[in-house]
Amino acid sequence: QVQLVESGGRLVQAGGSLRLSCAASGRTFSAYTMGWFRQAPGKEREFVASISKSGNSTYYTDSAKGRFTISRDNAKNTVYLQMNNLNPEDTAVYYCAADFRARGVAITASLYDYWGQGTQVIVSS
């Protein structure tokens, strides 16, 4: 069992930056591929970014490339999502998730084993 707790979401102006954190507890953090997803009002949950167990591989959705950076600190059991140049379309609840079986990165939500409760990001224009 893994418990995930996101933090860092808040109201920010367009063009601003945020760093989201996801603290994990329970089983060995480094055994999990980690991912960030988001869900905007009235929309389905969508993939944002993923990072492999070691942190050597990352993958981003097209809208996040060049603006967002996913990273992890296995010593601190934490995964981060640095978000720059935010725009109103980034407004959503952001969730982190852990996937035990993935061999690298993982982009499919249904394959993730554990989810956090989410943190709200609101980008004002």
C-alpha positions in Angstrom: 0.0 0.0 0.0 1.2 3.5 -0.9 -0.3 6.7 0.4 0.1 9.8 -1.8 -0.4 13.4 -0.7 -0.2 16.3 -3.2 0.5 19.9 -2.3 1.4 23.1 -3.9 -1.7 24.0 -5.8 -3.1 27.5 -5.6 -4.4 30.4 -7.6 -1.8 31.9 -9.9 -1.8 34.4 -12.7 -1.3 33.4 -16.3 2.4 33.3 -17.1 3.3 32.3 -13.6 4.9 29.2 -12.1 4.0 26.6 -9.6 5.7 23.6 -8.2 3.5 20.7 -7.1 4.8 18.1 -4.7 3.6 14.6 -4.0 4.8 12.9 -0.9 4.6 9.1 -0.7 4.5 6.9 2.3 4.2 3.1 2.7 6.0 0.8 0.4 9.4 1.6 -1.2 9.0 4.7 -3.3 11.7 3.8 -5.8 9.7 0.7 -6.8 7.1 2.9 -8.5 6.8 4.7 -11.7 5.2 8.0 -10.9 2.8 10.1 -12.9 0.9 13.4 -12.8 -2.6 13.6 -14.2 -5.1 16.4 -14.2 -8.8 16.8 -14.4 -10.5 20.1 -15.5 -14.2 20.8 -14.7 -16.4 18.8 -17.0 -13.5 17.0 -18.6 -12.0 13.6 -18.2 -8.8 13.0 -16.3 -5.8 13.4 -18.6 -2.1 12.4 -18.5 0.4 15.2 -17.9 3.8 13.6 -17.2 5.5 10.5 -16.0 8.9 9.5 -14.6 10.5 6.2 -14.3 11.5 4.5 -11.1 15.1 5.7 -11.3 14.2 9.1 -12.6 16.2 8.6 -15.8 13.2 8.6 -18.1 10.4 11.1 -18.4 7.5 11.6 -20.7 5.1 14.5 -21.2 1.9 15.2 -22.9 2.3 17.7 -25.8 0.8 20.6 -23.9 3.3 20.2 -21.1 6.4 19.8 -23.1 8.8 22.8 -22.7 6.7 24.2 -19.8 6.5 21.4 -17.2 9.2 19.3 -15.6 8.6 16.2 -13.6 11.3 15.1 -11.2 11.7 12.8 -8.2 13.8 12.5 -5.1 13.7 8.9 -4.0 15.5 9.8 -0.7 12.7 12.1 0.2 9.9 9.8 -1.3 8.6 12.8 -3.3 7.8 13.5 -6.9 7.5 17.1 -8.2 5.9 18.8 -11.1 7.4 22.2 -11.9 5.0 24.2 -14.0 6.1 27.3 -15.8 4.3 29.7 -18.2 0.9 28.6 -16.9 -2.2 29.5 -18.8 -5.9 29.3 -18.0 -6.2 26.0 -19.8 -3.9 24.5 -17.1 -6.6 25.0 -14.5 -7.5 21.6 -13.1 -7.2 19.3 -10.1 -3.8 17.7 -10.3 -3.3 14.2 -9.1 -0.2 12.1 -8.6 -0.2 8.4 -9.1 2.0 5.4 -8.5 2.4 2.4 -10.9 4.2 -0.7 -9.5 4.3 -2.8 -12.7 5.5 -0.2 -15.3 9.0 -0.9 -16.7 9.7 2.8 -17.6 7.2 5.6 -17.8 3.5 5.1 -17.9 0.8 7.2 -19.5 -2.4 5.2 -19.0 -4.4 6.1 -16.0 -6.0 2.7 -15.6 -2.6 1.1 -15.1 -1.7 3.1 -12.0 -2.2 1.4 -8.7 -2.4 4.3 -6.3 -3.7 7.8 -6.4 -3.6 10.9 -4.3 -6.5 13.1 -3.4 -5.5 15.9 -5.7 -4.4 19.6 -5.4 -6.3 22.4 -7.1 -4.5 24.7 -9.6 -6.3 27.8 -10.8 -4.7 30.0 -13.4 -6.4 33.4 -13.9 -6.1 35.3 -17.1 
